[in-house]
């Protein structure tokens, strides 16, 4: 999913084959097949019989939406707990975030 979000695999472009990913990642081909099935079920990829899997047109939006939801439902609790634990004020966090944005924009 990171490679899709980063544009390495753009919408409607073919994803690497099961064999290629299996060899590259050194995992069983069945693991890759199950992963593609999950991506298809989540609307991130689609299968063209005999041609392989392709990136869905709205894959980036779906991935980012799911990750945003995951952050707000799970990760934010730890994040805010740490901020409180380290006594980081909202103002200090905002300043740090603005600096990060200016460096990474």
KEKEKOL-804864 format. One record per atom (N, C-alpha, C): x, y, z; residue number from 1; residue in one letter. Coordinates in Angstrom, 2 decimals, always signed. Layout:
! residues N
<x X; y Y; z Z; nr NUM; rest A>
...
END
This chain:
! residues 105
<x +0.81; y -1.20; z +0.00; nr 1; rest X>
<x +0.00; y +0.00; z +0.00; nr 1; rest X>
<x +0.86; y +1.26; z +0.00; nr 1; rest X>
<x +2.01; y +1.19; z +0.69; nr 2; rest X>
<x +2.90; y +2.36; z +0.67; nr 2; rest X>
<x +3.34; y +2.67; z -0.75; nr 2; rest X>
<x +3.67; y +1.65; z -1.53; nr 3; rest X>
<x +4.11; y +1.86; z -2.91; nr 3; rest X>
<x +3.00; y +2.45; z -3.77; nr 3; rest X>
<x +1.76; y +2.10; z -3.48; nr 4; rest X>
<x +0.63; y +2.67; z -4.22; nr 4; rest X>
<x +0.47; y +4.15; z -3.86; nr 4; rest X>
<x +0.51; y +4.44; z -2.57; nr 5; rest X>
<x +0.36; y +5.84; z -2.12; nr 5; rest X>
<x +1.50; y +6.69; z -2.66; nr 5; rest X>
<x +2.71; y +6.15; z -2.71; nr 6; rest X>
<x +3.87; y +6.91; z -3.20; nr 6; rest X>
<x +3.91; y +7.02; z -4.73; nr 6; rest X>
<x +2.99; y +6.36; z -5.42; nr 7; rest X>
<x +2.92; y +6.47; z -6.87; nr 7; rest X>
<x +3.80; y +5.51; z -7.63; nr 7; rest X>
<x +4.43; y +4.59; z -6.94; nr 8; rest X>
<x +5.25; y +3.58; z -7.62; nr 8; rest X>
<x +4.35; y +2.71; z -8.50; nr 8; rest X>
<x +3.15; y +2.44; z -7.99; nr 9; rest X>
<x +2.14; y +1.70; z -8.76; nr 9; rest X>
<x +0.93; y +2.62; z -8.91; nr 9; rest X>
<x +0.85; y +3.36; z -10.01; nr 10; rest X>
<x -0.26; y +4.30; z -10.23; nr 10; rest X>
<x -1.59; y +3.58; z -10.50; nr 10; rest X>
<x -2.69; y +4.31; z -10.40; nr 11; rest X>
<x -4.00; y +3.73; z -10.68; nr 11; rest X>
<x -4.06; y +3.09; z -12.08; nr 11; rest X>
<x -4.74; y +1.97; z -12.13; nr 12; rest X>
<x -4.97; y +1.18; z -13.34; nr 12; rest X>
<x -3.69; y +0.57; z -13.93; nr 12; rest X>
<x -2.60; y +0.61; z -13.19; nr 13; rest X>
<x -1.38; y -0.06; z -13.62; nr 13; rest X>
<x -1.28; y -1.41; z -12.94; nr 13; rest X>
<x -0.61; y -2.32; z -13.62; nr 14; rest X>
<x -0.47; y -3.70; z -13.14; nr 14; rest X>
<x +0.48; y -3.75; z -11.93; nr 14; rest X>
<x +0.09; y -4.56; z -10.97; nr 15; rest X>
<x +0.95; y -4.83; z -9.82; nr 15; rest X>
<x +1.89; y -5.98; z -10.19; nr 15; rest X>
<x +3.00; y -6.12; z -9.48; nr 16; rest X>
<x +3.90; y -7.26; z -9.77; nr 16; rest X>
<x +3.16; y -8.59; z -9.62; nr 16; rest X>
<x +3.64; y -9.59; z -10.31; nr 17; rest X>
<x +3.00; y -10.90; z -10.26; nr 17; rest X>
<x +3.22; y -11.55; z -8.90; nr 17; rest X>
<x +2.40; y -12.57; z -8.64; nr 18; rest X>
<x +2.53; y -13.34; z -7.40; nr 18; rest X>
<x +3.93; y -13.92; z -7.30; nr 18; rest X>
<x +4.42; y -14.50; z -8.38; nr 19; rest X>
<x +5.77; y -15.10; z -8.37; nr 19; rest X>
<x +6.84; y -14.07; z -8.09; nr 19; rest X>
<x +6.73; y -12.92; z -8.76; nr 20; rest X>
<x +7.73; y -11.87; z -8.59; nr 20; rest X>
<x +7.77; y -11.38; z -7.14; nr 20; rest X>
<x +6.60; y -11.09; z -6.57; nr 21; rest X>
<x +6.56; y -10.60; z -5.19; nr 21; rest X>
<x +6.99; y -11.68; z -4.20; nr 21; rest X>
<x +6.60; y -12.91; z -4.47; nr 22; rest X>
<x +6.98; y -14.02; z -3.60; nr 22; rest X>
<x +8.50; y -14.15; z -3.53; nr 22; rest X>
<x +9.16; y -14.07; z -4.69; nr 23; rest X>
<x +10.62; y -14.17; z -4.73; nr 23; rest X>
<x +11.27; y -12.94; z -4.09; nr 23; rest X>
<x +10.76; y -11.76; z -4.41; nr 24; rest X>
<x +11.34; y -10.52; z -3.89; nr 24; rest X>
<x +11.22; y -10.44; z -2.37; nr 24; rest X>
<x +10.08; y -10.85; z -1.84; nr 25; rest X>
<x +9.83; y -10.72; z -0.41; nr 25; rest X>
<x +10.19; y -11.98; z +0.37; nr 25; rest X>
<x +10.54; y -13.02; z -0.35; nr 26; rest X>
<x +10.92; y -14.30; z +0.23; nr 26; rest X>
<x +9.83; y -14.85; z +1.15; nr 26; rest X>
<x +8.60; y -14.87; z +0.61; nr 27; rest X>
<x +7.47; y -15.46; z +1.32; nr 27; rest X>
<x +6.77; y -16.43; z +0.37; nr 27; rest X>
<x +5.95; y -17.28; z +0.95; nr 28; rest X>
<x +5.21; y -18.25; z +0.17; nr 28; rest X>
<x +4.25; y -17.54; z -0.78; nr 28; rest X>
<x +4.10; y -18.07; z -1.98; nr 29; rest X>
<x +3.21; y -17.48; z -2.98; nr 29; rest X>
<x +1.78; y -17.39; z -2.47; nr 29; rest X>
<x +1.35; y -18.34; z -1.65; nr 30; rest X>
<x +0.00; y -18.30; z -1.10; nr 30; rest X>
<x -0.22; y -17.06; z -0.23; nr 30; rest X>
<x +0.82; y -16.62; z +0.44; nr 31; rest X>
<x +0.73; y -15.39; z +1.25; nr 31; rest X>
<x +0.47; y -14.19; z +0.35; nr 31; rest X>
<x +1.14; y -14.14; z -0.78; nr 32; rest X>
<x +0.94; y -13.04; z -1.74; nr 32; rest X>
<x -0.47; y -13.10; z -2.32; nr 32; rest X>
<x -0.93; y -14.29; z -2.65; nr 33; rest X>
<x -2.28; y -14.45; z -3.19; nr 33; rest X>
<x -3.30; y -13.95; z -2.18; nr 33; rest X>
<x -3.15; y -14.34; z -0.91; nr 34; rest X>
<x -4.08; y -13.88; z +0.12; nr 34; rest X>
<x -4.02; y -12.36; z +0.28; nr 34; rest X>
<x -2.83; y -11.80; z +0.16; nr 35; rest X>
<x -2.67; y -10.34; z +0.25; nr 35; rest X>
<x -3.40; y -9.65; z -0.89; nr 35; rest X>
<x -3.24; y -10.15; z -2.11; nr 36; rest X>
<x -3.96; y -9.58; z -3.25; nr 36; rest X>
<x -5.47; y -9.70; z -3.05; nr 36; rest X>
<x -5.92; y -10.82; z -2.50; nr 37; rest X>
<x -7.35; y -10.98; z -2.25; nr 37; rest X>
<x -7.86; y -9.95; z -1.24; nr 37; rest X>
<x -7.06; y -9.66; z -0.23; nr 38; rest X>
<x -7.43; y -8.63; z +0.76; nr 38; rest X>
<x -7.49; y -7.27; z +0.09; nr 38; rest X>
<x -6.47; y -6.96; z -0.72; nr 39; rest X>
<x -6.46; y -5.67; z -1.43; nr 39; rest X>
<x -7.67; y -5.54; z -2.34; nr 39; rest X>
<x -8.05; y -6.64; z -2.98; nr 40; rest X>
<x -9.22; y -6.61; z -3.85; nr 40; rest X>
<x -10.50; y -6.40; z -3.03; nr 40; rest X>
<x -10.61; y -7.10; z -1.91; nr 41; rest X>
<x -11.78; y -6.97; z -1.05; nr 41; rest X>
<x -11.92; y -5.54; z -0.51; nr 41; rest X>
<x -10.78; y -4.89; z -0.26; nr 42; rest X>
<x -10.79; y -3.53; z +0.27; nr 42; rest X>
<x -10.91; y -2.47; z -0.82; nr 42; rest X>
<x -11.00; y -2.91; z -2.08; nr 43; rest X>
<x -11.17; y -1.98; z -3.19; nr 43; rest X>
<x -9.90; y -1.27; z -3.61; nr 43; rest X>
<x -8.75; y -1.78; z -3.20; nr 44; rest X>
<x -7.46; y -1.17; z -3.52; nr 44; rest X>
<x -6.91; y -1.73; z -4.83; nr 44; rest X>
<x -7.27; y -2.96; z -5.15; nr 45; rest X>
<x -6.80; y -3.61; z -6.38; nr 45; rest X>
<x -7.95; y -4.36; z -7.02; nr 45; rest X>
<x -7.79; y -4.67; z -8.29; nr 46; rest X>
<x -8.77; y -5.51; z -8.98; nr 46; rest X>
<x -8.02; y -6.50; z -9.85; nr 46; rest X>
<x -8.69; y -7.62; z -10.12; nr 47; rest X>
<x -8.07; y -8.70; z -10.87; nr 47; rest X>
<x -8.64; y -8.75; z -12.29; nr 47; rest X>
<x -7.74; y -8.86; z -13.25; nr 48; rest X>
<x -8.14; y -9.14; z -14.63; nr 48; rest X>
<x -7.68; y -10.56; z -14.91; nr 48; rest X>
<x -8.65; y -11.43; z -15.05; nr 49; rest X>
<x -8.30; y -12.86; z -15.24; nr 49; rest X>
<x -7.26; y -13.03; z -16.32; nr 49; rest X>
<x -6.23; y -13.78; z -15.96; nr 50; rest X>
<x -5.16; y -14.08; z -16.90; nr 50; rest X>
<x -4.15; y -12.95; z -17.08; nr 50; rest X>
<x -4.43; y -11.79; z -16.50; nr 51; rest X>
<x -3.52; y -10.65; z -16.66; nr 51; rest X>
<x -2.89; y -10.22; z -15.35; nr 51; rest X>
<x -3.51; y -10.57; z -14.23; nr 52; rest X>
<x -2.97; y -10.21; z -12.94; nr 52; rest X>
<x -3.80; y -9.17; z -12.21; nr 52; rest X>
<x -3.19; y -8.60; z -11.20; nr 53; rest X>
<x -3.86; y -7.59; z -10.38; nr 53; rest X>
<x -3.41; y -6.20; z -10.78; nr 53; rest X>
<x -4.35; y -5.26; z -10.68; nr 54; rest X>
<x -4.11; y -3.87; z -11.05; nr 54; rest X>
<x -4.55; y -2.96; z -9.91; nr 54; rest X>
<x -3.97; y -1.78; z -9.86; nr 55; rest X>
<x -4.31; y -0.78; z -8.84; nr 55; rest X>
<x -5.67; y -0.17; z -9.20; nr 55; rest X>
<x -6.57; y -0.15; z -8.23; nr 56; rest X>
<x -7.89; y +0.45; z -8.45; nr 56; rest X>
<x -7.76; y +1.96; z -8.66; nr 56; rest X>
<x -8.65; y +2.54; z -9.45; nr 57; rest X>
<x -8.57; y +3.98; z -9.74; nr 57; rest X>
<x -8.57; y +4.86; z -8.49; nr 57; rest X>
<x -9.31; y +4.46; z -7.47; nr 58; rest X>
<x -9.39; y +5.27; z -6.24; nr 58; rest X>
<x -8.62; y +4.66; z -5.08; nr 58; rest X>
<x -7.60; y +3.87; z -5.39; nr 59; rest X>
<x -6.84; y +3.15; z -4.36; nr 59; rest X>
<x -6.19; y +4.08; z -3.35; nr 59; rest X>
<x -5.56; y +5.16; z -3.81; nr 60; rest X>
<x -4.86; y +6.06; z -2.89; nr 60; rest X>
<x -5.84; y +6.65; z -1.88; nr 60; rest X>
<x -6.98; y +7.10; z -2.35; nr 61; rest X>
<x -7.99; y +7.65; z -1.44; nr 61; rest X>
<x -8.48; y +6.64; z -0.43; nr 61; rest X>
<x -8.70; y +5.41; z -0.88; nr 62; rest X>
<x -9.16; y +4.35; z +0.02; nr 62; rest X>
<x -8.11; y +4.03; z +1.08; nr 62; rest X>
<x -6.85; y +3.94; z +0.66; nr 63; rest X>
<x -5.77; y +3.64; z +1.60; nr 63; rest X>
<x -5.64; y +4.75; z +2.63; nr 63; rest X>
<x -5.59; y +6.00; z +2.16; nr 64; rest X>
<x -5.43; y +7.12; z +3.09; nr 64; rest X>
<x -6.62; y +7.24; z +4.03; nr 64; rest X>
<x -7.81; y +6.98; z +3.53; nr 65; rest X>
<x -9.00; y +7.04; z +4.38; nr 65; rest X>
<x -8.94; y +5.97; z +5.47; nr 65; rest X>
<x -8.54; y +4.76; z +5.11; nr 66; rest X>
<x -8.43; y +3.68; z +6.09; nr 66; rest X>
<x -7.34; y +3.98; z +7.11; nr 66; rest X>
<x -6.23; y +4.52; z +6.66; nr 67; rest X>
<x -5.14; y +4.85; z +7.58; nr 67; rest X>
<x -5.53; y +6.00; z +8.51; nr 67; rest X>
<x -6.25; y +6.97; z +7.98; nr 68; rest X>
<x -6.72; y +8.10; z +8.80; nr 68; rest X>
<x -7.65; y +7.57; z +9.89; nr 68; rest X>
<x -8.57; y +6.69; z +9.48; nr 69; rest X>
<x -9.51; y +6.10; z +10.44; nr 69; rest X>
<x -8.75; y +5.32; z +11.52; nr 69; rest X>
<x -7.78; y +4.53; z +11.11; nr 70; rest X>
<x -6.95; y +3.75; z +12.04; nr 70; rest X>
<x -6.23; y +4.69; z +13.02; nr 70; rest X>
<x -5.70; y +5.79; z +12.51; nr 71; rest X>
<x -5.00; y +6.74; z +13.38; nr 71; rest X>
<x -5.96; y +7.31; z +14.42; nr 71; rest X>
<x -7.11; y +7.79; z +13.98; nr 72; rest X>
<x -8.04; y +8.42; z +14.92; nr 72; rest X>
<x -8.64; y +7.42; z +15.90; nr 72; rest X>
<x -8.86; y +6.18; z +15.47; nr 73; rest X>
<x -9.48; y +5.19; z +16.36; nr 73; rest X>
<x -8.48; y +4.50; z +17.29; nr 73; rest X>
<x -7.22; y +4.41; z +16.87; nr 74; rest X>
<x -6.26; y +3.63; z +17.67; nr 74; rest X>
<x -5.00; y +4.41; z +18.02; nr 74; rest X>
<x -4.30; y +4.88; z +17.03; nr 75; rest X>
<x -2.99; y +5.48; z +17.26; nr 75; rest X>
<x -3.03; y +6.80; z +18.00; nr 75; rest X>
<x -4.09; y +7.57; z +17.83; nr 76; rest X>
<x -4.15; y +8.89; z +18.45; nr 76; rest X>
<x -4.15; y +8.81; z +19.96; nr 76; rest X>
<x -4.73; y +7.75; z +20.53; nr 77; rest X>
<x -4.73; y +7.61; z +21.99; nr 77; rest X>
<x -3.31; y +7.54; z +22.54; nr 77; rest X>
<x -2.48; y +6.72; z +21.92; nr 78; rest X>
<x -1.08; y +6.63; z +22.36; nr 78; rest X>
<x -0.36; y +7.95; z +22.11; nr 78; rest X>
<x -0.60; y +8.54; z +20.95; nr 79; rest X>
<x +0.03; y +9.81; z +20.59; nr 79; rest X>
<x -0.29; y +10.88; z +21.63; nr 79; rest X>
<x -1.57; y +11.06; z +21.94; nr 80; rest X>
<x -1.96; y +12.09; z +22.90; nr 80; rest X>
<x -1.51; y +11.75; z +24.31; nr 80; rest X>
<x -1.47; y +10.48; z +24.63; nr 81; rest X>
<x -0.97; y +10.06; z +25.94; nr 81; rest X>
<x +0.49; y +10.45; z +26.10; nr 81; rest X>
<x +1.27; y +10.23; z +25.05; nr 82; rest X>
<x +2.69; y +10.62; z +25.08; nr 82; rest X>
<x +2.85; y +12.13; z +25.20; nr 82; rest X>
<x +2.05; y +12.87; z +24.45; nr 83; rest X>
<x +2.12; y +14.33; z +24.55; nr 83; rest X>
<x +1.87; y +14.79; z +25.98; nr 83; rest X>
<x +0.87; y +14.23; z +26.60; nr 84; rest X>
<x +0.55; y +14.58; z +27.97; nr 84; rest X>
<x +1.67; y +14.15; z +28.92; nr 84; rest X>
<x +2.17; y +12.95; z +28.73; nr 85; rest X>
<x +3.24; y +12.41; z +29.56; nr 85; rest X>
<x +4.50; y +13.28; z +29.50; nr 85; rest X>
<x +4.81; y +13.79; z +28.33; nr 86; rest X>
<x +6.00; y +14.61; z +28.15; nr 86; rest X>
<x +5.73; y +16.10; z +28.37; nr 86; rest X>
<x +4.49; y +16.39; z +28.77; nr 87; rest X>
<x +4.08; y +17.77; z +29.05; nr 87; rest X>
<x +4.29; y +18.69; z +27.84; nr 87; rest X>
<x +3.90; y +18.19; z +26.68; nr 88; rest X>
<x +4.01; y +18.96; z +25.44; nr 88; rest X>
<x +2.69; y +19.71; z +25.24; nr 88; rest X>
<x +2.76; y +20.99; z +25.16; nr 89; rest X>
<x +1.56; y +21.82; z +25.03; nr 89; rest X>
<x +1.04; y +21.78; z +23.60; nr 89; rest X>
<x -0.23; y +22.10; z +23.41; nr 90; rest X>
<x -0.77; y +22.18; z +22.05; nr 90; rest X>
<x +0.00; y +23.19; z +21.20; nr 90; rest X>
<x +0.42; y +24.27; z +21.81; nr 91; rest X>
<x +1.17; y +25.30; z +21.08; nr 91; rest X>
<x +2.52; y +24.76; z +20.61; nr 91; rest X>
<x +3.22; y +24.05; z +21.50; nr 92; rest X>
<x +4.53; y +23.48; z +21.15; nr 92; rest X>
<x +4.37; y +22.44; z +20.04; nr 92; rest X>
<x +3.30; y +21.65; z +20.14; nr 93; rest X>
<x +3.04; y +20.65; z +19.11; nr 93; rest X>
<x +2.75; y +21.32; z +17.77; nr 93; rest X>
<x +1.95; y +22.37; z +17.79; nr 94; rest X>
<x +1.63; y +23.10; z +16.56; nr 94; rest X>
<x +2.89; y +23.68; z +15.94; nr 94; rest X>
<x +3.77; y +24.25; z +16.75; nr 95; rest X>
<x +5.03; y +24.81; z +16.24; nr 95; rest X>
<x +5.90; y +23.71; z +15.62; nr 95; rest X>
<x +6.01; y +22.62; z +16.32; nr 96; rest X>
<x +6.81; y +21.49; z +15.82; nr 96; rest X>
<x +6.23; y +20.96; z +14.50; nr 96; rest X>
<x +4.92; y +20.86; z +14.43; nr 97; rest X>
<x +4.27; y +20.37; z +13.21; nr 97; rest X>
<x +4.48; y +21.34; z +12.05; nr 97; rest X>
<x +4.36; y +22.64; z +12.32; nr 98; rest X>
<x +4.61; y +23.62; z +11.25; nr 98; rest X>
<x +6.05; y +23.53; z +10.74; nr 98; rest X>
<x +7.01; y +23.35; z +11.64; nr 99; rest X>
<x +8.42; y +23.20; z +11.23; nr 99; rest X>
<x +8.59; y +21.94; z +10.38; nr 99; rest X>
<x +7.95; y +20.87; z +10.82; nr 100; rest X>
<x +8.05; y +19.61; z +10.06; nr 100; rest X>
<x +7.46; y +19.79; z +8.65; nr 100; rest X>
<x +6.29; y +20.44; z +8.58; nr 101; rest X>
<x +5.67; y +20.67; z +7.28; nr 101; rest X>
<x +6.56; y +21.51; z +6.36; nr 101; rest X>
<x +7.19; y +22.53; z +6.89; nr 102; rest X>
<x +8.04; y +23.38; z +6.05; nr 102; rest X>
<x +9.26; y +22.62; z +5.53; nr 102; rest X>
<x +9.76; y +21.68; z +6.28; nr 103; rest X>
<x +10.91; y +20.87; z +5.84; nr 103; rest X>
<x +10.52; y +19.76; z +4.87; nr 103; rest X>
<x +9.30; y +19.27; z +5.01; nr 104; rest X>
<x +8.88; y +18.08; z +4.26; nr 104; rest X>
<x +7.85; y +18.39; z +3.17; nr 104; rest X>
<x +7.57; y +19.64; z +2.95; nr 105; rest X>
<x +6.57; y +19.99; z +1.93; nr 105; rest X>
<x +7.14; y +19.97; z +0.54; nr 105; rest X>
END
